[in-house]
Amino acid sequence: MGLRERFQAGLARQLGHPNGLRGRLVGSALNRRNREAVVQAVAALELSGTERALDIGFGGGLGLGLLLRKTATVQGVEISKTMLDRARRTFRREIGAGRLVLSEGPMTALPLDDGSVDAIVTTNTVYFVDDLGKAFAEVARVLAPGGRFVLGIGDPDLMGRARMLTDNGFCIRPIPEIEATLDTAGLRLSRHERFTHSGLGFHLLVSGK
């Protein structure tokens, strides 16, 4: 494996699970690069201010900050200890006030009670989930009746052309497959939004119970 291939493999690993100093740098970069996608995903939740919100795989923490501005109580679940530590420093006041609760865990085993949240958002996470059906079943389990789930993903056709992604373990699924998996989990698709983000196509799938 050449220098370029080793760099790309390392970057792909960090995108999926930021760790250490490089992970902290990746977290900052994700906040900048993904800003438009995260902003639009949070907006698609159409929060009224009374919801209990959850950000799954919050990375650099941009989504947590946006949710805290729009509703009273927020939870964040993340597999990366580096990103958890970053969020604990950034939002120590909100954590101290009881407005934000952070937990470590994967999307396939969310450390939350059944029906404990009203609004869930996750962006650019499902590429790193092997069992998408199990992940969506967990989302459905913790989502309260009448709740809303917004999933943000890069355009699969465009991502599939990037060898850095396809050669380094990114699981890139067609939109119809993702929609069918949502439906199987009991998450009914209500809206599919498309827009251009960082020069690439991006999709928001809005579903609920």
Secondary structure, DSSP 8 states (H G I E B T S, - for coil): --HHHHHHHHHHHHHHS--HHHHHHHHHHHHHHTHHHHHHHHHHT---S--EEEEES-TTSHHHHHHHHH-SEEEEEES-HHHHHHHHHHTHHHHHTTSEEEEE--TTS-SS-TT-EEEEEEES-GGG-S-HHHHHHHHHHHEEEEEEEEEEEE-HHHHTT-HHHHTTT-----HHHHHHHHHHTT-EEEEEEEEEETTEEEEEEEEE-
